[in-house]
Amino acid sequence: MRRSTTADDGRPLRVLAACRISNDDDSSSSLERQREKLQEWLHDNPHCTLVHVTEDRSVSGAVDLKDRPELGPWLADGKRDEWDAVWVSTQDRLGRDDLHLRSGTA
């Protein structure tokens, strides 16, 4: 499936990147790997505009998206008009699994 790099009105897609790590300690490189994937994606999609990168550290995938310290405020009505799409390196950065995401509690 091809993903669009433009918004419905034809302008460049404004992307909010959401990074998350459950256990933030010195031995983890997960946030760094997520940022590396973001840079690769941006390189491959130069017509997209990066609006902001959220980094939720020590946040379980079970925490509702709106309750995450960094991502949550970007999902509120006041910020929602600033971006068109949320980018994550892998789906589990949003929630524990498909069932969790589909349940609406992610």
MIDOSE-1310 file (N, C-alpha, C; in nm, 2 decimals, decimal comma, always signed):
residues 106
mrrs	+0,08/-0,12/+0,00/+0,00/+0,00/+0,00/+0,09/+0,12/+0,00; +0,07/+0,21/-0,09/+0,14/+0,34/-0,10/+0,08/+0,44/-0,01; +0,17/+0,50/+0,07/+0,12/+0,61/+0,16/+0,14/+0,74/+0,10; +0,05/+0,83/+0,12/+0,06/+0,96/+0,06/+0,15/+1,05/+0,13
ttad	+0,23/+1,13/+0,06/+0,31/+1,23/+0,12/+0,26/+1,37/+0,11; +0,13/+1,38/+0,08/+0,06/+1,51/+0,07/-0,07/+1,50/+0,15; -0,11/+1,61/+0,20/-0,23/+1,62/+0,27/-0,35/+1,62/+0,17; -0,47/+1,61/+0,22/-0,59/+1,61/+0,13/-0,59/+1,73/+0,04
dgrp	-0,54/+1,85/+0,08/-0,54/+1,97/+0,00/-0,42/+1,98/-0,09; -0,33/+1,88/-0,09/-0,22/+1,88/-0,18/-0,09/+1,94/-0,13; -0,09/+2,00/-0,01/+0,03/+2,05/+0,05/+0,11/+1,94/+0,11; +0,24/+1,97/+0,14/+0,32/+1,86/+0,20/+0,26/+1,81/+0,33
lrvl	+0,27/+1,68/+0,35/+0,22/+1,62/+0,48/+0,30/+1,66/+0,60; +0,23/+1,71/+0,70/+0,30/+1,76/+0,82/+0,30/+1,64/+0,92; +0,41/+1,60/+0,96/+0,43/+1,47/+1,04/+0,47/+1,50/+1,18; +0,40/+1,44/+1,27/+0,43/+1,44/+1,41/+0,49/+1,30/+1,44
aacr	+0,62/+1,29/+1,48/+0,68/+1,17/+1,51/+0,67/+1,14/+1,66; +0,63/+1,01/+1,69/+0,61/+0,97/+1,83/+0,71/+0,86/+1,86; +0,80/+0,88/+1,95/+0,89/+0,78/+2,00/+0,86/+0,75/+2,14; +0,88/+0,62/+2,18/+0,84/+0,58/+2,31/+0,93/+0,46/+2,35
isnd	+0,97/+0,46/+2,48/+1,05/+0,35/+2,54/+0,99/+0,32/+2,67; +0,98/+0,19/+2,70/+0,92/+0,15/+2,83/+1,02/+0,16/+2,94; +1,14/+0,12/+2,92/+1,25/+0,12/+3,03/+1,36/+0,21/+2,98; +1,37/+0,33/+3,04/+1,48/+0,42/+3,00/+1,59/+0,40/+3,09
ddss	+1,70/+0,34/+3,04/+1,82/+0,32/+3,12/+1,94/+0,34/+3,02; +2,06/+0,34/+3,08/+2,18/+0,36/+3,00/+2,20/+0,25/+2,90; +2,15/+0,13/+2,92/+2,18/+0,02/+2,83/+2,08/+0,02/+2,70; +1,98/+0,10/+2,71/+1,88/+0,10/+2,60/+1,92/+0,20/+2,49
ssle	+1,90/+0,15/+2,36/+1,93/+0,24/+2,25/+1,80/+0,25/+2,17; +1,69/+0,21/+2,22/+1,57/+0,21/+2,14/+1,53/+0,35/+2,09; +1,54/+0,46/+2,17/+1,50/+0,59/+2,12/+1,60/+0,63/+2,01; +1,72/+0,60/+2,03/+1,82/+0,63/+1,92/+1,79/+0,56/+1,79
rqre	+1,75/+0,43/+1,80/+1,71/+0,36/+1,68/+1,59/+0,42/+1,62; +1,49/+0,46/+1,70/+1,37/+0,51/+1,65/+1,40/+0,65/+1,58; +1,49/+0,73/+1,63/+1,53/+0,85/+1,57/+1,60/+0,83/+1,43; +1,68/+0,72/+1,43/+1,75/+0,68/+1,31/+1,65/+0,64/+1,20
klqe	+1,55/+0,57/+1,24/+1,45/+0,53/+1,14/+1,38/+0,65/+1,09; +1,35/+0,74/+1,18/+1,28/+0,87/+1,14/+1,37/+0,94/+1,04; +1,49/+0,95/+1,06/+1,58/+1,03/+0,97/+1,58/+0,96/+0,83; +1,58/+0,82/+0,83/+1,58/+0,75/+0,71/+1,45/+0,77/+0,63
wlhd	+1,34/+0,77/+0,71/+1,21/+0,80/+0,65/+1,20/+0,94/+0,59; +1,25/+1,03/+0,66/+1,25/+1,17/+0,61/+1,33/+1,19/+0,49; +1,44/+1,12/+0,49/+1,53/+1,12/+0,37/+1,45/+1,06/+0,25; +1,38/+0,96/+0,27/+1,30/+0,89/+0,16/+1,18/+0,96/+0,12
nphc	+1,13/+1,06/+0,21/+1,01/+1,13/+0,18/+1,03/+1,28/+0,20; +1,12/+1,34/+0,11/+1,16/+1,48/+0,13/+1,04/+1,58/+0,12; +0,93/+1,54/+0,07/+0,82/+1,64/+0,06/+0,73/+1,64/+0,18; +0,77/+1,56/+0,28/+0,70/+1,57/+0,41/+0,77/+1,67/+0,50
tlvh	+0,70/+1,73/+0,59/+0,75/+1,82/+0,68/+0,74/+1,77/+0,83; +0,85/+1,76/+0,89/+0,85/+1,72/+1,03/+0,81/+1,83/+1,12; +0,70/+1,82/+1,20/+0,65/+1,92/+1,28/+0,72/+1,91/+1,42; +0,73/+1,79/+1,48/+0,78/+1,77/+1,61/+0,81/+1,63/+1,63
vted	+0,90/+1,60/+1,72/+0,93/+1,46/+1,77/+0,90/+1,45/+1,92; +0,81/+1,37/+1,95/+0,79/+1,34/+2,10/+0,87/+1,22/+2,14; +0,92/+1,23/+2,26/+0,99/+1,12/+2,32/+0,94/+1,09/+2,46; +0,86/+0,99/+2,47/+0,80/+0,94/+2,60/+0,90/+0,84/+2,65
rsvs	+0,97/+0,87/+2,76/+1,06/+0,78/+2,83/+1,00/+0,71/+2,95; +1,02/+0,59/+2,96/+0,97/+0,51/+3,07/+0,82/+0,51/+3,08; +0,76/+0,49/+2,96/+0,61/+0,49/+2,94/+0,57/+0,36/+2,88; +0,49/+0,29/+2,95/+0,44/+0,16/+2,90/+0,35/+0,18/+2,78
gavd	+0,35/+0,08/+2,69/+0,26/+0,08/+2,58/+0,11/+0,07/+2,62; +0,09/+0,03/+2,75/-0,05/+0,02/+2,80/-0,11/+0,16/+2,83; -0,02/+0,26/+2,84/-0,07/+0,40/+2,87/-0,14/+0,46/+2,76; -0,26/+0,51/+2,78/-0,34/+0,57/+2,67/-0,26/+0,68/+2,60
lkdr	-0,27/+0,70/+2,47/-0,20/+0,80/+2,40/-0,22/+0,94/+2,45; -0,34/+0,97/+2,49/-0,37/+1,10/+2,54/-0,31/+1,13/+2,68; -0,27/+1,02/+2,75/-0,21/+1,04/+2,88/-0,06/+1,03/+2,88; +0,00/+1,02/+2,76/+0,15/+1,02/+2,76/+0,20/+1,16/+2,77
pelg	+0,31/+1,18/+2,85/+0,35/+1,31/+2,88/+0,39/+1,40/+2,76; +0,46/+1,34/+2,66/+0,50/+1,42/+2,55/+0,40/+1,41/+2,43; +0,35/+1,30/+2,40/+0,25/+1,28/+2,29/+0,12/+1,34/+2,32; +0,07/+1,32/+2,44/-0,07/+1,36/+2,48/-0,11/+1,50/+2,45
pwla	-0,03/+1,60/+2,48/-0,07/+1,74/+2,45/-0,08/+1,76/+2,30; -0,01/+1,69/+2,21/-0,02/+1,70/+2,07/-0,15/+1,65/+2,01; -0,22/+1,57/+2,09/-0,35/+1,51/+2,05/-0,47/+1,59/+2,09; -0,45/+1,69/+2,17/-0,55/+1,78/+2,22/-0,60/+1,87/+2,10
dgkr	-0,72/+1,92/+2,11/-0,78/+2,00/+2,00/-0,69/+2,12/+1,97; -0,63/+2,18/+2,06/-0,55/+2,30/+2,03/-0,42/+2,27/+1,95; -0,37/+2,15/+1,95/-0,25/+2,12/+1,87/-0,29/+2,03/+1,75; -0,40/+1,97/+1,75/-0,44/+1,88/+1,64/-0,43/+1,94/+1,50
dewd	-0,45/+2,06/+1,49/-0,45/+2,13/+1,36/-0,31/+2,15/+1,31; -0,21/+2,12/+1,39/-0,07/+2,15/+1,35/+0,00/+2,04/+1,28; -0,06/+1,92/+1,27/+0,00/+1,81/+1,20/-0,11/+1,73/+1,13; -0,07/+1,65/+1,03/-0,16/+1,57/+0,95/-0,15/+1,42/+0,98
avwv	-0,03/+1,37/+1,02/-0,01/+1,23/+1,04/+0,09/+1,21/+1,15; +0,07/+1,09/+1,22/+0,16/+1,05/+1,33/+0,25/+0,94/+1,27; +0,38/+0,96/+1,29/+0,48/+0,86/+1,24/+0,53/+0,79/+1,36; +0,54/+0,65/+1,36/+0,61/+0,57/+1,46/+0,70/+0,48/+1,39
stqd	+0,81/+0,44/+1,45/+0,90/+0,34/+1,39/+0,84/+0,21/+1,37; +0,76/+0,16/+1,47/+0,69/+0,04/+1,47/+0,56/+0,05/+1,54; +0,46/-0,03/+1,50/+0,33/-0,01/+1,56/+0,33/-0,02/+1,71; +0,42/-0,10/+1,77/+0,42/-0,12/+1,92/+0,46/+0,00/+1,99
rlgr	+0,51/+0,11/+1,92/+0,54/+0,24/+1,99/+0,41/+0,31/+2,02; +0,30/+0,27/+1,96/+0,16/+0,33/+1,99/+0,09/+0,25/+2,10; +0,10/+0,12/+2,09/+0,03/+0,04/+2,19/+0,08/-0,10/+2,20; +0,04/-0,18/+2,29/+0,09/-0,31/+2,32/+0,08/-0,41/+2,20
ddlh	-0,04/-0,40/+2,13/-0,07/-0,49/+2,02/-0,19/-0,44/+1,95; -0,23/-0,51/+1,84/-0,35/-0,47/+1,76/-0,47/-0,46/+1,84; -0,49/-0,56/+1,93/-0,62/-0,56/+2,01/-0,62/-0,44/+2,10; -0,51/-0,40/+2,16/-0,50/-0,28/+2,24/-0,54/-0,16/+2,16
lrsg	-0,48/-0,14/+2,04/-0,51/-0,03/+1,96/-0,65/-0,02/+1,91; -0,71/-0,14/+1,87/-0,85/-0,14/+1,82/-0,95/-0,12/+1,93; -0,91/-0,14/+2,06/-1,00/-0,13/+2,17/-1,03/+0,02/+2,20; -0,95/+0,10/+2,15/-0,96/+0,25/+2,17/-0,90/+0,29/+2,30
ta	-0,83/+0,20/+2,37/-0,77/+0,24/+2,50/-0,63/+0,28/+2,48; -0,58/+0,27/+2,36/-0,44/+0,31/+2,34/-0,43/+0,46/+2,33
